[in-house]
Amino acid sequence: MLEYKKVYIKGQIKMKVMIAMNEFKGCLTSKELSLVIEKTIKNANKKIDIVKEVVADGGDGFLDIFENFDKKTFTTVNAIGEKTEVKYLVNHDTKEAVIEVAEIIGIRNLSKEECNPYKTTTYGLGILINTLLYEGIKTFTIGLGGSATNDCGIGMLAALGIKFYDENNNLCVRGISELKNIVKIDDTMVSKYLKYAKFNLICDVENPLYGKNGATYIFGGQKGLDKKDFSIVDDYVKNFSEIVYDKYKKDFSIIKGSGAAGGLAYAFLNFTNSKMFKGSEYMISYLDIENKIKDIDILITGEGCLDKQSFMGKAPIELAKIAKKNNKKVIFLAGSIEDDELEQLSENNKKLIDASFTIQRGVISIREALDKKIATKNIEKTIEQIFCILELFNSEM
């Protein structure tokens, strides 16, 4: 239960609030959510101090957490090979770049009909990386979440000069349909700049490349793969990893997170100088969030769905852990809340959230719930009610 006496003075709310929302996937970004919540709180009480933090652990909105970079536009191709304009960050003085995979080959950029891992490719990502290598960039930070691909990174690697052939010496570049035919790898034409670069891989998953907990079984469905094809495609992926092992005598397929972005992480780990970072930990460290939380009274965090998976390393719960460690209060906002799943949590996990609220204001369809205008209005109403309760409690103290 929230104890407001620590943060209230009779007749006037006196508190500092941090807003650190994860995206509502397919609806509102972390930054958009923070702005809506800030505006609504300020309308309720202009004297409340507010701190906003962008929450992104490798997926949509990842670029927003970085400072001291120039935002650039680049022309490449998306996951289905169509010409597209994308954003990335670069600092030529420090020779660093930040790339959000979802921005280039993300599922958010495709219609449901276009999502087909047999055809989707990481090639457009490779085009951007190759260009930046020629510009002298030495350090790449790659946010791996939100991809529409399951090609083990062969498209990206092909753009960097690594060639994959089938038994008839045809090049294999595009999706699972060509990944399955690979029998030979030729790396003699790889970009000469690649060996001087290092890649920091940021992801929020720990899935290996293949197997029942691997990239295909866990994420293939949301990328358009039919469930009946899971075992078939998983065999293709496993076979590819064996061909890679035969050539390089290295096996990154069982590394936690190697299945991220449909095996794109595996490609980086095997063919580049790469290191994996847990998304939430990287973000919290980069933004120095723990020190900022020490100076607040209430943390408002959340994501699209509050369920058991939220407690498996997702950023909002990692933020809640820091808040509770520092004796701060936590309010969690979600599009939906799975109470049956939350009941199965340990008592310690249940105590991480002081109060949780679903923003839905009635029975609506998923399509309506994901509509930006409807979601924005629902969040505004929810925040208004939360702060009405706080005002009411304060007036009776």
N, C-alpha and C positions, 0 to 999 in steps of 0.2 A: 504494500500500500504506500502511495506517495505521502511523504511527510512535508507539508508545505511550510511549516513554521520556520524552517531553515532558510527559506528563500523569500518570505513575505514580511512586509511591514504593514501594520494595520492601515487600511484605507488606500494602500498603493502597492501594486505588484512591483517587487524589486528583485529581478533575477536576470541571469544571463543564459541564453539558450543557444545551443549548437544545433544547426540543421545539417544532417549528413545522410541524405537519402540515396539509396541505390536506385538505379533506373527502374521504372515500371516497363518491362520489356515490351516493345511493340506499341508503346503509348507515349510515355514522357521520359525524358532523360533526367539524370541526376540534377543537372543545372536547372532545368525547367521546373522540376519539383521544388527545389530549394527556393526559387524566386516566387512561386505561388504561395508557399508556406510563409515565407518572410513577409510578403505583402499582407497576407491575412492576419498574421500576428500583429504587425504594425497598426493595422486598422483597429485591432482590439485594444492595443495599449502601446503607444509610441515610446514609452519609457523603458520597454524591455530591450535589453542589449541582445543583439543577434550576431552569431558567427556562422558563416556558411562554408561547408566543405564539399567539394565534388567527390562522390564515391564512385570509383570505377576500378575493378580488380582485373582488368585485362580485356573486357568486352566493350560494348557500346559506351561512348563517352570517355574513353581512356585518354584521349588527347587533352581533355579539359583539365586534368589535374596538374599539368606541367606549366612551369614558368621559365622565363629566360630563353625561350625558343621563338623563332619566327614561324608563323603558320603559312604554309605554301600550298599551291594548287598544282596538281600534276595530271596529265592525260594518260590513261592506261586502259585496260579492259577489265570488266567485272568478271564474276564467276562463270558467266555464260558466254564470255568472249565479246561482249558488246563494249564499244568505246564509252568511257566514263571519266568524269572529272572527280578527283579525290583530294582530300586534305591530308597533310602530314606536317610534322614539326621538324625544324632543323636549326642547328647552331653551328655555323661554319667555323667560328672561332675555336670551339671545343671539339669540332669534328664529330658531332653527335646528331642523331636523328631519332625521332619517335614515330612509330607506325602503328596504326590501329587496323588490325586485320579486317574487322567488321566494316570499316569504311571502304575497303577496296573489294573484298570478295565476300561481303557479308550477306547473310540470309535476309537481312532487313531490306536489301535492295532488290529482291526478287519477288515475283508473284508466286503464289502457291503452285501454279502450273509450271513455272520455270525451275522450281527446286527439283533437281534430278542429279544425285551424286555420280551417276554413270557418265554425266557430261560436264558437270561443274569442275572448274580448274583453278589452281592457285597461280596460274601463269602471270596474271596482272600484277600480283604482289612482287614476283621476281623481276618484272620490268622496272618497277620503282626502285627496288633494292640495287639492281644493276646500275641504274643511272646515278644513284647516290654514291655507290662505290667509285665510279669514275670521277665524281666530284670531290673525292677525298675523304668521305665520311668513314670513320674508323669504328665508331660505337653505335650500335642499333639497339633500341629498346622496343620490343615487339609485344603489343597486346594481342593475345591469341584468341580471345573469345569471339563468338558470334559468326563463325565462318559458315559458308554454305557448301563446303567441300569435304570430300572423304578420299582424296587422291594421294595421301601420304606425302604430299609436297612435291610430286614429280613435275608439276607445271612450273612451280617456282624455280626448282633446280634446273629445269630445261632452259629457263630464261637466263640463268647464271652460267650456262654453257655445259652443263652435265647432260649427256645424251643417253636416252634409254631406247633400246631396240627390241622389236619382236623377232621371231625366228626367221622372218623374211627381210630383215634389216630395215623395216619401216620404223620411223621415229614414233615414240609413244609419249604423248604430252597431255592429253585431255581426259581427265576423269577416270573412273573405275573401268570404263569400257576399254581403255588403253593400258591402264595399270595392270590388268589381268593378263595381258599378252607379253609383258616384259620378260626377256630372257638374258639380256646383256646390258652392261653399264659401261659407258666410255666417258672418263673424266679428263681426257687430255686437252680439252678445249675450255675448261672451266676458267672463269674470270680470274686473271692474275692478281686482282686486288682483293679477292675473297679471303686469302690466307692472312691478310693484315687486319681483317675486321673481327670484331667480337659482337656477339648477339646476346642480349639479356631477354630471356623469354618469360613473359608475365602471364600466368594463367590461374584460374580458380578451380581447376579440376586435377584429380590425381590418377586418372584412368590410364592404364597401359595401352599399347598400340592395338593389340588384338585380344580375343577371348571374350567370355561372357560379360566382363566388366570393361571391355575395351571400347575403342572409338566407335566402331560400327554398331554394336549392340546397344550402347547407351545413347548415342547421339544420332545414329543414322535415321531414325524415324522422323525426327524434327527437321531433317534436311531433305525429306522427300523419299527416303528409301522404304520400300515395302517390307513389312516384317518377315515375310516368307523368304526374302533375299538376304537376311542378316547372316546366316551361316555361310552362304555361298560367297558373299563379299568378304566376310571375315577370313575365309580361306585364301582369297586373292591377296588380302593384306598380309597375311602370315607368309604366303609364298614369296611376296615381294621382299619381306624382311629377311628371308632365308637367302635370296639372291644377293642382297646387300651384305649379309654376313659372310657369304662365300668369297666375296671380293675383298672386304675390308677387315674381316675377322673381329668385328666389333658388334655388340648386340645392345642397342638402346631400346629395344621393343618392350622390355619389361620395366623400364624406368617409370616411376610415378610421373604422370603428366605427359608421357610421350604420345598418348592418344589425343591430346588436345588439338582442336581445329582439324579433326579428321586425319590425324597423323602428321600434320604440318610440323608439330613440335619434334617428332621423330626425325623428320628430314633435317631440321636445323641441328639437332644433336649429333646426327651421324655425319653430316657433310660440312658443317661449319664449326667455328669456335664458339660454342654456346653454353649458357648456364641458365638453369631454371630457377624461377622465383615464384613463391606463392603470392597470388595477386593481392589478397587483403593485407598480408604482411608488408609487401613492397609499398603499397599505397600509404599505409599507416606510418611507415618509416619515412618515406619521401616527404610527406606533408607534416611530419612531426606532430601527429594528431594527439598522441598521449599527453604531451605537454600542454596542448591547447585545451584538452578535456579537463585538466586540473583546475582550469580557471572558469569553468561554467557551473551551472546548477542543474540544468536539464538537457539531456541529449534527445533530440527527435530524429529517429532513423527509421528505416523500413525498406521494403521491396515489394515486388508484385504479389508474392505469396509467402505467408509465414507458415512454414511446415517443418518437418524433420530435416529436410535438406538445408534449411536456413542455418542449422546448427552444425553443418559439416564444412566449416571454414569460410562460409559466406561473409562478406565484409560487414553487413549490419550487425551480426551477432558478435563478430570480433570487436567491433566498436563498443558494443554493449558490455563486453567483458572488461574492456579498459575503463569504461564509465563506472561499473560496479566496483572495480578494484580501487577506484578513487572516490567511492561513496557518492556517486552522482545518480540522479534519477533518469530512467530510460522510458520514453514513450515510443511505441512502434506502430507505424502506419503500414497497411497492406491493402492490396486489392482484394485479397481473400485470405482467410485464416482457417487452417485445417485443425480444428480443436481435437479431433480424435487422435491425430498424430502427435500433437503437442502434449496430450495426456501421457504419452509413452516416454516422455523425456525424464531425465533424472531430476531430482529436486533442485540440485545446483543450477541446472540449465533453466528450469522454470523461474528461478529467482533473478535471471539476467534481465528480464523485462518487467518493469513495474506496472505498465498498462499498455494494452494493445487494442487497436481499433481498425476495423475494416472500413474503407471509405465508401462502400456501396450504400446508396440511399433507398434502394428498392430492388425489386426483382427485375433484372435487365439481362439481355443477351450478352454473350462474350464480345460480340462485335460492338455493341453499345458501350460496354465497360471499357473497351480499348480506344474509344473515340476520345481524342484529346480534349475537346470542349466539355464533354460529359465528365471525364475524369478530373479535369481542372475544377469544375464546379463542385464535384463531390468532395475533393480535398479541401476546398475552401469551406464548405459546410462542416466538415469533420473538425477542422482546426478551430472554426468559430465555436463549436459546441465544447471542445476541450477547454478553450480559454474562458468560455462562459462559466464552466464548472469551477475553474481556478478563481475567477473573479467572485463567484458566489461564496466559495469557501473562505476567501480572503475577507469578504465583507462581514462575515460572521465571527471572525477571530477577535 
